[in-house]
Amino acid sequence: MKGIFSAVLESVWKRKETKIFLVFALYPLIYYVASFFGSSNFMQIDVGQGVQVGYLDFADMMLNSIDAMILPTLALYFLTISVFKRETDDHTMFLYKDINRKSIFLSKFFSLVLILVLYFILFLAVSMFVHYSRVVNMDFGSSRFGSDNLYSTLYVIINLLVIFLKGILSIAAAAFLSLRFGTGATMGVSIALSLTMAVTSIIGGPIAMIFPNGYNQFFKGISDIWIPLVGSVSVTALYTVICNYFSIETFKNLEF
């Protein structure tokens, strides 16, 4: 895998779908522009009296805002489908005839995870720029890095982690589906999965525990932080391992 990872990563990086996905990391800049139009209701932050918004609070607001639109997730689905589906559609699988198929699959998967990591780094960096160049100068803005207390800071960090884990799950699910079905079916099922994760997190209760974003409901105090951490990571790891196992088996049997 080490021998081909750099080549696969370079291939993934050059795809136009990668650039489209990373563009969404610039989303906080929309708020930067909108903040100069105070008379408009578009992307205005409404907080309670005396509430101060720190950097992590702002980043969490921005990330949850765009995550609720599902647009970055759709772009990530398209990127994953292009990475795993294009060779079969173009009948260029013969290029891999002398390379271990499992190594190829894992190289593709971890390349996509690295792109996801880069997306989060860029998003947080852009959020930091917008926060410290604009938000801190507003009435509700604060120059502090975290929230106003340790519990709130940890809660925000867990929220950010959960969205990242949802991204990993989305990659694994889209890879699994794209190797078996067409692009339309894969996108349809993937969108349904995203909507289901969103709805179950709102409903809460035991049903929400089948997805990584359903464990924040159990975070009632600092001593409970292990519940959302262990729960969300474990569920994501379980689904990812299962999806990747069957995806690798299918990838091994794809015809040249």
Order of alpha helices (4+ residues) and beta strands (2+ residues): alpha-alpha-alpha-alpha-alpha-alpha-alpha-alpha-alpha
